[in-house]
């Protein structure tokens, strides 16, 4: 039986179902635990059901981002170029003035 409170981003193995899942949200107001299986399917348990589950903590699978259709390259965000010296440039927040042209009339 699950002897501890669920932890968001923690992975568990449901021994009865032989499935690994991640806790993605806990709604304490409604008493529910939202989970996502490795394949991407979402499910929800109430806290009473959670306490009856036969769970064991599990390590995150090697391809844990597969449900989100993300690869390691996506996680690194290699396509974006970061230029730190421009972050504090006040002129970057200015919008150019708009002047009417012949096409606007």
C-alpha positions, -999 to 999 in steps of 0.1 A, spaced: 0 0 0 11 36 -6 22 46 28 32 82 19 17 112 4 22 116 -34 49 139 -45 47 160 -77 73 150 -104 79 117 -85 77 84 -104 60 53 -90 55 17 -101 20 4 -96 28 -32 -87 -7 -46 -95 -9 -30 -129 29 -32 -136 28 4 -150 51 33 -143 36 68 -139 45 103 -128 25 124 -104 18 156 -123 -6 174 -99 -22 172 -65 -55 189 -59 -58 191 -21 -91 209 -23 -108 181 -41 -85 154 -27 -72 141 -60 -39 130 -75 -34 134 -112 -9 111 -129 6 106 -163 17 72 -176 48 69 -197 27 67 -229 11 100 -222 -23 89 -209 -36 109 -180 -55 95 -150 -67 106 -116 -71 90 -82 -88 103 -51 -66 102 -20 -85 73 -5 -78 52 -36 -42 64 -36 -37 50 -1 -50 16 -13 -26 13 -43 3 -10 -41 31 14 -52 68 16 -50 89 46 -58 105 43 -93 133 60 -111 123 82 -139 125 63 -172 154 70 -195 129 85 -220 106 102 -195 99 131 -220 84 107 -246 49 114 -233 54 151 -241 70 143 -275 102 159 -264 137 148 -271 169 156 -252 177 181 -280 144 199 -273 152 201 -236 185 218 -244 168 244 -266 196 244 -291 177 266 -316 176 297 -295 204 321 -293 210 338 -260 227 372 -261 230 382 -224 245 417 -232 211 426 -248 189 416 -219 193 449 -201 192 471 -232 163 496 -227 159 503 -264 148 467 -270 115 475 -253 107 505 -275 82 500 -302 89 518 -335 66 546 -344 41 538 -371 37 563 -399 9 561 -423 19 551 -458 1 552 -491 -12 517 -486 -30 527 -453 -53 552 -470 
